C-alpha cells in the first residue's frame, strides 16, 4: 500500500496497460516529507510553546504536534485514535477485523465496525474508479514479496501467477444490513496499507477539531496532515523529499493549509537481487514491481484518506493518465517526479510549490495533458 526539524518525519514503512497496487505496511519505506515550521519575524504568536507526543502504530512512528501548553491534554487521545485504527485494520494483528475477514475468505462473512466497513467500501470505490489500478485485495501478492521484512527474495513465476489469481476487488462482498464483509474465494486477503494511515489521519484531525484545537500537525510515518493555519494566519511549508538523496533532502517546498500531503515512491523500500533493484510498488498484471518512469508521486488533498489512496493510484497510472486524473478531480492535486528528474505539478499547485533542487527541472504539463 504508497511516505522536519520541528516535527521529525519517520520512514513509512504507496491506465496504462497494467493494473497497479501499492502494498501497505509502509514501515521503513516510501517517502519522507520534511515539515518546515518557520517562525515569522514580527509574529505575535512566535513564542507559543510547541507540544508534541509520539507513539508507534500502523507500522510506523506517529506524532502529533500542537501549539500551546493547554493543548497538551489532547496529544495522547489523538494518538490513541491511530492505535484504534491499527487494532481494527492491520493485517499484522491476528485479532484485527481485517484479519478476521481474511481468515474467513471463501467461507462467509465477518462482522466489522462501522469505520472498517466504510473504509473497505471506500477502498473498493477507488478500485472501481481506477478499473483495478488500486486494489485492496492485493494481500496475497504483498505477502509473497514481503518487501521490507529483511527476508525478501524474488518469488518463482508460478507463485506470482498463483497470487495474481487471488487479486480482484470485485470479489469483496458486503452485507450492509449486518455490517459484515466477506471475500468470495479461499486464499484472498485484504490489505488496507495504501489507505489506512490516511483514514487514521482524518479521524485524528476530526477528534482534535472537535476539541477546539485550532491548528497543528499529524504525521503518520510521512503521511502529513497540517490542519488549520499556522499560528492562525499563515500557511504551513512542507518539503517534498528528493527521490535520489538521503532522508531530509528535499527538491521543493509546498505551502498548504488544512491539507494532507502523502507521497508514494519506489526509492525507499526495496531490495537488490543479482544486481537488480526490486521496489515495493507492485504491478498486479505482471506481479512484479512497476516500471513506468516515475520516481515519486505526492498528492495534496483536504481528504487524507483520498490522498493516501491516490498517491498509489496515480503512481500506477503513470505520468500522462495520472496527471490528467488529478486535473479532473476537484479534491486532489499532484506533484509527479520522473526518473529523468522532471517535476510535473497539477494546475492547482503551480503557485504554491517552489522547486529548489537545481538538478531537477520543472516541466510544463501542457504537452502531456494534450496527448
C-alpha positions in Angstrom: 0.0 0.0 0.0 2.3 4.4 -1.2 5.7 8.4 2.6 11.1 18.1 9.9 13.2 19.7 12.2 10.3 20.8 14.2 8.5 17.6 13.5 10.6 14.7 12.6 9.1 12.6 9.8 9.9 9.0 10.1 10.0 6.4 7.3 6.7 4.9 6.3 7.0 1.6 6.2 2.2 3.6 -1.9 -4.4 3.4 -17.0 -1.7 2.1 -18.7 -1.7 -1.5 -20.0 -1.4 -2.7 -16.4 -3.2 -2.6 -13.2 -1.3 -1.3 -10.1 -1.4 -1.6 -6.4 1.0 -0.5 -3.8 1.1 -2.7 -0.7 0.6 -1.2 2.8 2.7 -1.9 5.5 4.8 1.1 4.7 7.2 0.6 7.6 10.7 1.6 6.8 9.7 2.6 3.3 8.1 5.0 1.0 8.8 8.7 1.3 9.9 11.4 3.7 8.2 14.7 4.0 10.1 17.4 5.9 7.8 19.8 7.7 9.3 23.3 7.8 7.9 25.2 10.7 9.4 28.7 10.1 8.5 31.3 12.7 7.6 34.6 11.1 9.6 37.6 12.2 7.3 40.0 14.0 4.6 37.4 14.6 2.9 38.0 17.9 2.5 34.2 18.4 6.1 33.2 17.8 6.6 32.4 21.4 3.8 29.9 21.6 5.1 26.6 23.1 5.1 23.6 20.8 3.9 20.4 22.4 4.3 17.0 20.9 3.9 13.3 21.6 4.8 10.2 19.6 3.9 6.6 19.6 4.1 3.6 17.3 1.1 2.5 15.3 0.1 1.3 11.8 3.6 0.0 11.4 5.4 3.4 11.8 6.2 6.2 14.1 3.2 8.5 14.6 3.4 12.0 16.0 1.1 14.9 16.9 2.3 18.4 17.3 0.1 21.2 18.7 0.8 24.7 19.9 0.2 25.9 23.4 0.5 24.2 26.7 -3.3 23.9 27.1 -3.4 21.6 24.1 -1.1 19.0 25.6 -4.1 17.1 27.1 -5.2 16.2 23.5 -1.9 14.6 22.4 -2.4 11.1 23.8 -6.1 10.8 22.9 -5.2 11.7 19.3 -2.6 9.1 19.1 -5.0 6.6 20.6 -7.2 7.1 17.5 -4.4 5.9 15.3 -3.9 2.8 17.6 -7.6 2.1 17.4 -7.4 2.1 13.6 -4.4 -0.3 13.8 -6.2 -2.7 16.1 -9.1 -2.9 13.7 -7.4 -2.8 10.3 -3.8 -4.1 10.5 -3.2 -7.4 8.6 -0.2 -7.9 11.0 -2.6 -8.4 14.0 -4.3 -11.7 14.1 -7.3 -10.4 16.0 -7.9 -7.3 13.8 -11.2 -7.1 11.9 -9.3 -7.2 8.6 -7.6 -10.4 9.7 -11.0 -11.9 10.7 -12.2 -11.2 7.2 -9.1 -12.7 5.6 -9.4 -15.8 7.8 -12.9 -16.4 6.6 -12.1 -15.9 2.9 -14.4 -18.2 0.8 -16.3 -19.2 3.9 -18.8 -16.4 4.8 -18.7 -13.0 6.4 -17.0 -11.4 9.4 -18.7 -8.7 11.4 -16.8 -5.4 11.5 -17.1 -1.9 13.0 -18.7 1.0 11.1 -15.3 2.5 10.4 -13.8 -0.6 8.9 -16.9 -1.3 6.8 -16.8 2.3 5.5 -13.1 2.2 4.7 -13.2 -1.1 2.9 -16.1 0.2 0.9 -14.2 3.3 0.0 -11.1 1.3 -1.0 -13.3 -0.7 -3.3 -14.7 2.6 -4.7 -11.2 3.7 -5.6 -10.6 0.3 -7.2 -13.7 0.7 -9.3 -12.9 4.3 -10.2 -9.4 3.1 -11.4 -10.5 -0.1 -13.0 -8.3 -2.0 -10.6 -5.3 0.2 -10.7 -5.8 0.5 -6.9 -6.9 -2.8 -5.4 -7.4 -3.6 -1.6 -7.3 -7.4 -2.3 -3.6 -7.2 -3.1 -2.8 -9.1 0.2 -1.6 -12.4 -1.4 0.9 -10.5 -3.7 2.2 -8.3 -0.9 2.7 -11.4 1.4 4.5 -13.2 -1.4 7.1 -10.5 -1.9 7.2 -9.4 1.7 9.4 -6.4 0.9 10.7 -4.7 4.0 10.8 -7.8 6.1 14.5 -8.4 5.7 13.8 -11.9 4.2 12.8 -10.7 0.8 13.5 -12.7 -2.3 12.3 -12.8 -5.9 9.5 -15.3 -5.9 9.1 -18.1 -8.5 6.9 -17.2 -11.5 4.5 -19.9 -10.6 4.0 -18.4 -7.2 3.5 -15.0 -8.6 0.9 -16.3 -11.1 -1.0 -18.1 -8.3 -1.1 -14.9 -6.1 -2.4 -12.9 -9.0 -5.4 -15.1 -9.4 -6.5 -14.0 -5.9 -6.3 -10.3 -6.5 -9.7 -8.9 -7.6 -11.6 -6.2 -5.8 -14.9 -7.4 -7.5 -14.8 -10.4 -5.1 -15.2 -8.3 -2.0 -18.7 -8.9 -0.5 -20.7 -6.5 1.6 -23.6 -7.2 3.9 -24.8 -3.7 4.7 -27.7 -4.8 6.9 -25.5 -6.8 9.3 -22.4 -4.7 8.7 -20.3 -7.7 7.6 -17.6 -8.1 4.9 -16.5 -11.3 3.1 -14.2 -12.5 0.4 -15.5 -14.7 -2.3 -12.6 -17.1 -2.7 -10.3 -19.0 -0.3 -6.9 -17.6 -0.2 -7.9 -14.0 -0.9 -6.9 -11.3 1.6 -7.5 -7.6 2.1 -4.6 -5.2 2.8 -5.6 -1.6 3.5 -2.0 -0.4 3.7 -2.4 2.1 0.9 -5.3 3.9 2.6 -5.5 3.2 6.3 -2.9 5.8 7.5 -4.8 8.4 5.6 -8.0 7.3 7.2 -6.4 7.5 10.6 -5.1 11.0 10.0 -8.6 12.1 9.0 -10.0 10.7 12.2 -7.3 12.2 14.4 -7.9 15.7 12.9 -11.6 15.2 13.3 -11.0 14.5 17.0 -8.7 17.4 17.6 -11.0 19.9 15.8 -13.9 18.5 17.9 -11.9 19.5 21.0 -11.5 23.0 19.7 -7.8 22.7 18.7 -7.3 25.4 16.1 -4.2 24.1 14.3 -1.5 21.5 14.4 0.3 18.7 12.6 -0.5 15.0 12.3 2.5 12.9 11.0 1.9 9.2 10.4 5.3 8.0 9.1 5.4 10.5 6.4 1.7 10.9 5.8 1.3 14.6 6.9 -1.9 16.4 7.7 -1.4 20.1 8.5 -4.8 21.4 9.8 -5.8 25.0 10.3 -3.4 27.8 9.6 0.0 28.0 11.4 -0.4 30.5 14.3 -3.9 31.1 13.0 -2.9 33.1 9.9 0.0 31.5 8.0 0.3 28.6 5.5 2.4 25.6 6.5 5.5 24.9 4.5 6.2 21.2 3.6 9.4 19.9 2.0 9.0 17.2 -0.6 11.7 14.6 -0.4 14.3 14.4 -3.2 14.0 10.8 -4.6 17.7 10.2 -5.1 19.1 11.7 -2.0 19.3 10.7 1.7 16.5 11.4 4.1 16.0 15.1 4.8 17.0 16.4 1.4 14.1 17.9 -0.5 13.6 19.0 -4.0 10.9 21.6 -3.4 8.7 23.4 -0.8 5.0 23.3 -0.8 2.7 25.8 1.0 -0.6 24.3 2.3 -3.3 24.8 4.9 -6.0 22.3 6.0 -4.5 19.7 3.8 -2.8 16.3 3.8 0.4 15.5 1.8 1.1 11.9 1.0 3.9 10.6 -1.2 4.4 7.2 -2.8 7.9 6.5 -4.2 9.9 3.5 -5.2 13.2 4.5 -3.7 12.8 3.9 0.0 11.6 0.3 0.3 13.3 -2.2 -1.9 15.9 -5.0 -2.0 18.6 -5.9 -4.5 18.9 -9.4 -6.0 21.5 -10.3 -8.7 22.3 -6.6 -9.2 18.7 -5.6 -9.8 16.6 -3.5 -7.5 13.0 -4.6 -6.7 10.9 -2.0 -5.1 7.6 -2.3 -3.2 5.2 -0.9 -5.8 3.7 -3.9 -7.5 2.0 -4.3 -10.8 -0.9 -6.6 -10.4 -0.9 -7.6 -14.1 2.7 -8.9 -14.0 3.0 -9.4 -10.3 6.4 -7.6 -10.4 7.4 -4.1 -9.4 6.0 -1.3 -11.6 8.4 0.3 -14.1 6.8 3.3 -15.7 9.4 6.0 -15.5 8.2 7.6 -12.3 10.2 8.1 -9.1 7.5 9.5 -6.8 4.0 10.9 -6.6 2.9 13.4 -3.9 -0.8 14.0 -3.5 -2.3 17.1 -1.8 -5.9 17.0 -0.6 -8.1 18.2 2.3 -9.1 14.5 2.5 -6.2 12.4 3.8 -7.9 9.1 3.0 -8.1 10.1 -0.6 -4.6 11.4 -0.7 -3.3 8.1 0.7 -5.1 6.1 -1.9 -4.4 8.4 -4.8 -0.7 8.5 -4.2 -0.5 4.8 -5.1 -3.2 5.0 -7.7 -1.6 7.9 -9.6 1.8 6.3 -9.5 0.3 3.2 -11.1 -1.5 5.2 -13.8 1.8 6.8 -14.9 2.6 10.4 -15.8 0.0 11.2 -18.5 -3.0 9.5 -17.1 -2.1 10.3 -13.5 -1.7 14.0 -14.2 -4.9 14.1 -16.2 -6.8 12.4 -13.4 -5.6 15.0 -10.9 -6.7 17.8 -13.2 -10.2 16.2 -13.3 -10.6 15.6 -9.6 -11.6 18.7 -7.7 -10.3 17.5 -4.4 -6.7 16.4 -5.3 -3.5 18.0 -6.7 -0.3 16.2 -7.6 3.5 16.6 -7.8 4.9 13.9 -10.0 8.7 13.3 -10.3 10.1 11.2 -13.1 13.3 9.2 -13.3 14.6 11.8 -15.7 14.4 14.4 -13.0 11.4 16.2 -14.4 8.9 17.6 -12.0 5.2 18.0 -13.0 2.6 19.6 -10.9 -1.2 19.8 -11.5 -2.5 23.3 -12.1 -3.7 23.9 -8.5 -0.1 23.7 -7.2 1.7 25.9 -9.8 1.7 28.9 -7.4 2.2 27.1 -4.1 5.0 24.7 -5.0 8.6 26.0 -5.4 11.4 23.8 -6.8 14.7 24.4 -5.1 16.9 21.5 -6.2 18.7 22.6 -9.4 19.3 19.0 -10.5 15.6 18.8 -11.3 13.6 20.7 -14.0 10.1 21.9 -13.6 8.1 20.8 -16.6 5.1 22.5 -18.2 2.4 19.8 -18.2 0.6 21.2 -21.3 2.1 18.8 -23.8 1.4 15.9 -21.5 -2.3 16.8 -21.0 -2.8 17.4 -24.7 -1.7 13.9 -25.7 
